[in-house]
Each structure stands twice: as C-alpha cells, then as structure tokens.
C-alpha cells in the first residue's frame, strides 16, 4: 500500500525524526517505558511489604529475582525490536527458544558435543531459521505474520522431533551423557548471590544491540526500511537483505534465550516458551517502538521488559492474584499504544 | 534450670494427668531432635506460600480449592497461591519471591522436575520447609526438600489398566489410549501405567494411541479419527477427565457405544464423577490432591513443632464406578 503520509524523512538519516518543536507528548512517548518503570518502581516502594524496617521490594535479592525472571523474554524483546522497527513481526520466537533449548540439551547430552561447538551450532541454527523466514517473507511477498506463524508451528514440531517427545535432562560432569559443568553457571548468581548470570547475558545482548541500532549504518538502514520502504529502496538501501537480517537477529536472540533457558533450568523441553512472543512484543510496544515501523528505542524495550517484571513482582509480593496481573499488563499495553497513536496523529502521519 | 521449679512442675504434673501427658509429649519431641521450624508456636501467625504449576488446568484449580478450604480451617495460617502459568521461568521467580518474603512454609507443585530443583534448593537453604505436592523435584524427600505428598500417576493408570482387563474387557478387544501432553512427566507415567495394567490380558489389543495434550477438543478430534480407523474399539483410556469428555463427544458423534475411562475424578458439573454417575463413562480414577494432607503436615511442623514428618505420603487413588459415583456426587 502506498504511503500517503507525507513524512519528510531523509534517507538514510531516518533514525531520529526531526522534531520541529519541543513536544511534551512526544517527549513522554519517547521515554514512556522509562517513565512507566519509574512509576512502577515508586509504586513498588510504596506498596512493598516491609520486614524489620527493610523494604522488601528494594532488597538486593528481590531486584535479582526481577531481573532474572525477565532475562529470557528480555533477550527476545531486544531482537524483536529490530523486526518491529522494520514494521515486521516475529511470532516464532517462543517456539524457537524451545527448539534451541532442546537442541542444546540433545547436543551436549545425547550427541556428546563440547560446550563451544554446541552453543555455536545452536546460535547458527537459530539465525538460519530466522533468515529463512525472512527470505520466504520477502521472496514471496508474504506477511511476516503468516510466515512466522508457520515458523512457530515448524519450530515446535522440530523440537518434538528432536526431543523424541521427551524432555531432556541435563546432568553435569565429565564423560558421555554429561554436560560440561561450566554450562550450569547460567543458573547461578554471582557477586554474593546478587547478580544472576542469565541477566548478564541479557545485559550484554542489550548493550550490543543498542550500539548496533543507534550508531551503525546497519541501524540507520533498519529505521529507513521501517519508515518508508519505497524511499529506502530508491535511495539504495538493500531492503531485502535488511529484512532477512532482522529475522536472523530475532532467530539468533531466540537461540541465545533458549541456551540461557537450558542452562538455567538444566533441561530442554519442547513445551517451553509458550507465549513468550507476546510478552516480548508487549515489552517492545511499551518501550515506545511503533508497530507501524520506522521509530523505536532499544533502551525503551529494556525498560519495558524490566517494568513488566517489576509489576509482576510487586503484585505477587502483595499477594494479588494472577488475573489482576494480566489486567494490569493489558491496560499498560493499551495506554502505551494510545500514547503512540496520539503522537502520530499530531505529526500528521495517518496510516 | 532451677531445681525447686523442677520439683514444683513435677508435683503439678502429678496433679493433672493431662498436663503430664503434654509434658511427656514435649520431652519426646525434644528428645527426637530440634523442631523443623524454630519459630513454631501453637498461637503463631504463619504464611504458607503455594507455588502452583498452572491454575488454568481444572485439576489444579481443584487442588487450589481443597488447599484453600483446608487452610481456612486453621486460623493461624494465611495461604498465598502463586500461579506459575505453566512456565518454569515464571514459577521459579514466584518461588524466589516467596523466599524474599520469607514465607514460613513453601508448598510447591513443580511444573517440571529438574528446572524447579535449583529454586527449591534455595528455599531449603533459606530455612524454609518445603512440601512438594503432586509432582516432585530432583532429589530425595527428607534431604533435598522436607516431604512429598501426592498420588502415583503410574499406579493410578495401572489400576485403570487392570480395571479394563478384568472388569470391562475380560474377553479382550480393541482399546485406544489418549495421552496427555507429550514429553510431560505425568503423561508418560500414565501411559506406561495403563499399558502395563492391561498386559495381563493377552486378548486386549491397544490399537491406537495419540497425544491430545490433556485437551477435550484435541481428544475429540483424535478419537473421531481413531474410531474411523478402528471401528471395533471397545474401550478408550483417557489420561485425564477433560480428554475423556472429548472422547465421549467423538463416540456420540460416531454413534458408537464405547466404554470410557477418565483420570482425575474431578468434582463439579464438568468433572468425571458426574459423568460416571450419569452413565456417560464407565469409570474414572481419582488423582488425589493431597491438599488436606499438606495442611495437616504444615500444622504439625508450624504449630506442633514436629522434629520430623513422614518424608513421602502417597495418597491412594479411588476408583469411581457406577457403584459409588452417585453417593460421591453428594459430597
């Protein structure tokens, strides 16, 4: 569909929209997830149970709980941000996480591969899986929604095949059938039991992704493709290659999350990761990235992920039931989307 | 200790035999070792955290209901239930939160065994007694966690198998099996139990087995196809009540009279007890929740300062058949 909105984007410098004036609403939207995170944190402190004068919500082990819990979906959300900026979507991520956890467990336990070859192979498979989805989507001009929906089914099916319908336990040690003990570090917490290793992987992933998105030509191209595909193509951006590569990135992220999953929980399971795609998309949207593409923020995605984790945490600390958690998350997603829509309308962009 | 006080106490004990009994019980426990929980007290206030695997399954809702009812009867207890939503990551973080809250006792139905093992170890390390319900983590009760209470999936399905070979089909025939979610532990155990149960009768043929993921709609589809391929199926074993309900719809649609066996024996209008009472199914085998047993154990740990508890409590299954279903409906 032709882009009727007259968007004065100069390609390939579309990364930051030229703001004609200081716009309070736009400012709020740009930092909505950070603001939301701060609000949730303040609410967390106010409503936190207190024991022996200590605010439970702020206890180091509680903070560790929050950031450990969101590490897997956080890694996926970081990858998802690239895809959504190109106005795409990837529904296969949760299933691919499960396939990756199964592959990791199988290769180390049943096949007897070492740590490095296993991890490398799983990451390559994940990236390739994503790239194939991207290729199918661009080559046959299919909606990524459909292609990745099919990818979800395929990944789950493959996971069941590889795991032979069993869940695969990982035991550690030397010798056949045992995984290298160092792999179990993914389930540990460093520095006096406060920093979960799974979170470190998430942070590393997020830092690299932020740098790539904000400082490289690759990042600028991604914004350009999402902002106005035709214009991007006309100005020499390799649109097809960019589109394939963002799905390779989500594939890679899902594989990394699957490895973290296998390491944290000592198993590979074909049933895990259900619904992770929706959590990741929610974090991205709350983070201020537009589902219409062309604008977005990696920092926002990270803040959105942490916010969802902090919200679930404070609700549970207060023994508020699961139904209300879902309602609260739903309300926040709608609010985030409404704010974005208001900004778009103000900018005169109608799609 | 002051000796005159000791004599005084003895005298009083002689006067009141009830008091003497209590003192003896107290001495007996202290002789057996320190109580499992130091802060135990008859009149204390205790928070029990229950990490449920997945509220969305009717069986687990039934567990929550029974636990809640049992806990309500104990005014000293406050029960908090967290829904793991069928996700090992969510459940791990909820147990971590319970540890942060320093709950006085942790109950857990782990969604899967080995993934929840590390967090259970963290709770034990934090000094929280852990009672595992229905499913266990890796390790031994009494050592890696306090106790396990639950049914035995394999034995329950074995009973269903024996019931099939002895009562429903002594003359043999075609049998179908609807399996739970593949690669989940209870699905595998119930499948194996049933197969071993019918082995005694060589004339029974298991002609079809399909996974229907515990879901009624998938069971209906799968069993319709089975009936197409094997029109002589006489008995279908469903690994839970919901799949049995799906199988019943399929049999009705095909106009076949198939004897249906469920598992779980849930109460309520959608449950297996009603279905058996009204003659829709041949039988269902309860999967006991252990809710009452768990609260009883919590009482002996937190209120009675028990120094030890039985490390494994296997709650037996109950066969619900045409004979007893109607009277059970009343309860």
HADDOCK unambig.tbl for C-alpha pairs under 7 A between the chains (distance, minus, plus):
assign (segid A and resid 61 and name CA) (segid B and resid 100 and name CA) 6.95 0.50 0.50
assign (segid A and resid 62 and name CA) (segid B and resid 97 and name CA) 6.84 0.50 0.50
assign (segid A and resid 62 and name CA) (segid B and resid 100 and name CA) 6.21 0.50 0.50
assign (segid A and resid 65 and name CA) (segid B and resid 93 and name CA) 6.04 0.50 0.50
assign (segid A and resid 65 and name CA) (segid B and resid 96 and name CA) 6.23 0.50 0.50
assign (segid A and resid 65 and name CA) (segid B and resid 97 and name CA) 6.96 0.50 0.50
assign (segid A and resid 69 and name CA) (segid B and resid 89 and name CA) 6.39 0.50 0.50
assign (segid A and resid 69 and name CA) (segid B and resid 90 and name CA) 6.80 0.50 0.50
assign (segid A and resid 69 and name CA) (segid B and resid 93 and name CA) 5.64 0.50 0.50
assign (segid A and resid 165 and name CA) (segid B and resid 182 and name CA) 5.34 0.50 0.50
assign (segid A and resid 165 and name CA) (segid B and resid 183 and name CA) 4.63 0.50 0.50
assign (segid A and resid 166 and name CA) (segid B and resid 182 and name CA) 6.87 0.50 0.50
assign (segid A and resid 166 and name CA) (segid B and resid 183 and name CA) 3.88 0.50 0.50
assign (segid A and resid 167 and name CA) (segid B and resid 183 and name CA) 5.23 0.50 0.50
assign (segid A and resid 265 and name CA) (segid B and resid 114 and name CA) 6.74 0.50 0.50
assign (segid A and resid 265 and name CA) (segid B and resid 115 and name CA) 3.91 0.50 0.50
assign (segid A and resid 265 and name CA) (segid B and resid 116 and name CA) 6.97 0.50 0.50
assign (segid A and resid 266 and name CA) (segid B and resid 114 and name CA) 6.46 0.50 0.50
assign (segid A and resid 266 and name CA) (segid B and resid 115 and name CA) 5.84 0.50 0.50
assign (segid A and resid 267 and name CA) (segid B and resid 115 and name CA) 6.61 0.50 0.50
assign (segid A and resid 272 and name CA) (segid B and resid 87 and name CA) 6.78 0.50 0.50
assign (segid A and resid 317 and name CA) (segid B and resid 97 and name CA) 6.74 0.50 0.50
assign (segid A and resid 319 and name CA) (segid B and resid 80 and name CA) 6.29 0.50 0.50
assign (segid A and resid 322 and name CA) (segid B and resid 83 and name CA) 6.34 0.50 0.50
